[in-house]
Amino acid sequence: MNLATAVSGTLPVANGGTGATTFTANAVLYGNGTGAVQVTSAGTNGQLLLGVSSGAPTFATLSSDATITNAGVLTISANAVALTPLPSPPTPPATT
């Protein structure tokens, strides 16, 4: 079947299509059950795609404590990570 001539409009998911007519440039596609494929907004420089348990994935920017470049270089601000000393190991029991 020649889809260019045999199909008009949007090819539905039930027939093997996406159910969508347009997509956002530079965005990410994600499934929507039996409904049309959905699309995120386009991310911007240094953003990460995060899963959201109650909804669609979304792009987000790191807090001011850390930044990431398009090349994947992570920079952590000075004093942004608090280090605490490890606890002392337990004293072994005395042997007699």
C-alpha positions as CSV (number, residue, x, y, z in Angstrom):
1,M,0.0,0.0,0.0
2,N,1.3,3.4,-0.9
3,L,0.8,5.5,2.2
4,A,1.4,8.7,0.3
5,T,-1.8,8.1,-1.7
6,A,-3.8,5.6,0.4
7,V,-3.8,7.7,3.6
8,S,-5.1,11.2,4.2
9,G,-4.8,13.1,7.4
10,T,-3.1,11.5,10.4
11,L,-2.3,7.8,10.5
12,P,-3.7,6.6,13.8
13,V,-1.8,4.6,16.4
14,A,-4.1,1.6,15.9
15,N,-3.0,1.4,12.3
16,G,0.7,1.7,13.0
17,G,1.0,5.5,12.9
18,T,2.1,8.0,15.6
19,G,-1.3,9.7,15.8
20,A,0.4,13.0,15.6
21,T,0.7,15.4,12.7
22,T,3.6,17.6,13.9
23,F,6.4,17.5,16.5
24,T,8.5,20.1,18.3
25,A,12.0,20.5,16.8
26,N,14.8,19.1,19.0
27,A,12.3,17.6,21.4
28,V,12.0,14.0,22.7
29,L,9.2,11.7,21.8
30,Y,7.6,9.5,24.5
31,G,4.8,7.0,24.5
32,N,1.2,7.7,25.6
33,G,-0.3,4.2,25.9
34,T,-2.7,3.7,23.0
35,G,-3.0,7.5,22.3
36,A,-0.9,9.6,20.0
37,V,2.9,9.8,20.6
38,Q,3.6,12.9,22.7
39,V,6.6,15.2,22.6
40,T,8.5,17.2,25.3
41,S,9.5,20.8,24.9
42,A,13.0,21.2,23.5
43,G,15.7,21.3,26.1
44,T,18.2,24.2,26.3
45,N,21.9,24.3,26.8
46,G,23.0,22.2,29.8
47,Q,19.6,20.8,30.7
48,L,19.0,17.2,31.6
49,L,15.9,15.1,30.7
50,L,14.3,13.9,33.9
51,G,11.7,11.2,34.4
52,V,8.6,12.3,36.3
53,S,6.6,9.4,37.9
54,S,3.3,11.2,37.8
55,G,3.6,12.6,34.2
56,A,5.6,13.3,31.2
57,P,9.4,13.5,31.2
58,T,10.7,17.1,31.4
59,F,13.9,19.0,30.9
60,A,15.4,20.7,34.0
61,T,18.5,22.7,34.9
62,L,20.8,21.8,37.7
63,S,20.7,23.9,40.9
64,S,23.2,26.7,41.3
65,D,25.5,24.3,43.1
66,A,26.4,22.5,39.9
67,T,26.3,23.2,36.1
68,I,26.8,21.0,33.1
69,T,27.9,22.0,29.6
70,N,26.7,20.6,26.3
71,A,29.9,18.6,26.2
72,G,28.9,16.8,29.5
73,V,31.4,18.6,31.7
74,L,30.0,18.8,35.3
75,T,31.3,21.7,37.4
76,I,30.5,21.6,41.2
77,S,30.7,24.9,43.0
78,A,33.2,25.3,45.8
79,N,31.8,24.3,49.2
80,A,28.7,22.9,47.5
81,V,29.4,19.4,48.8
82,A,29.7,18.9,52.6
83,L,32.0,16.1,53.5
84,T,31.8,14.5,56.9
85,P,34.5,12.1,58.3
86,L,33.7,8.4,58.4
87,P,32.9,7.0,61.8
88,S,35.7,5.1,63.6
89,P,35.5,1.4,63.1
90,P,34.2,-0.5,66.1
91,T,36.7,-1.7,68.7
92,P,37.2,-5.5,68.4
93,P,36.2,-7.5,71.5
94,A,38.9,-8.3,74.0
95,T,40.3,-11.8,73.8
96,T,41.2,-13.8,76.9
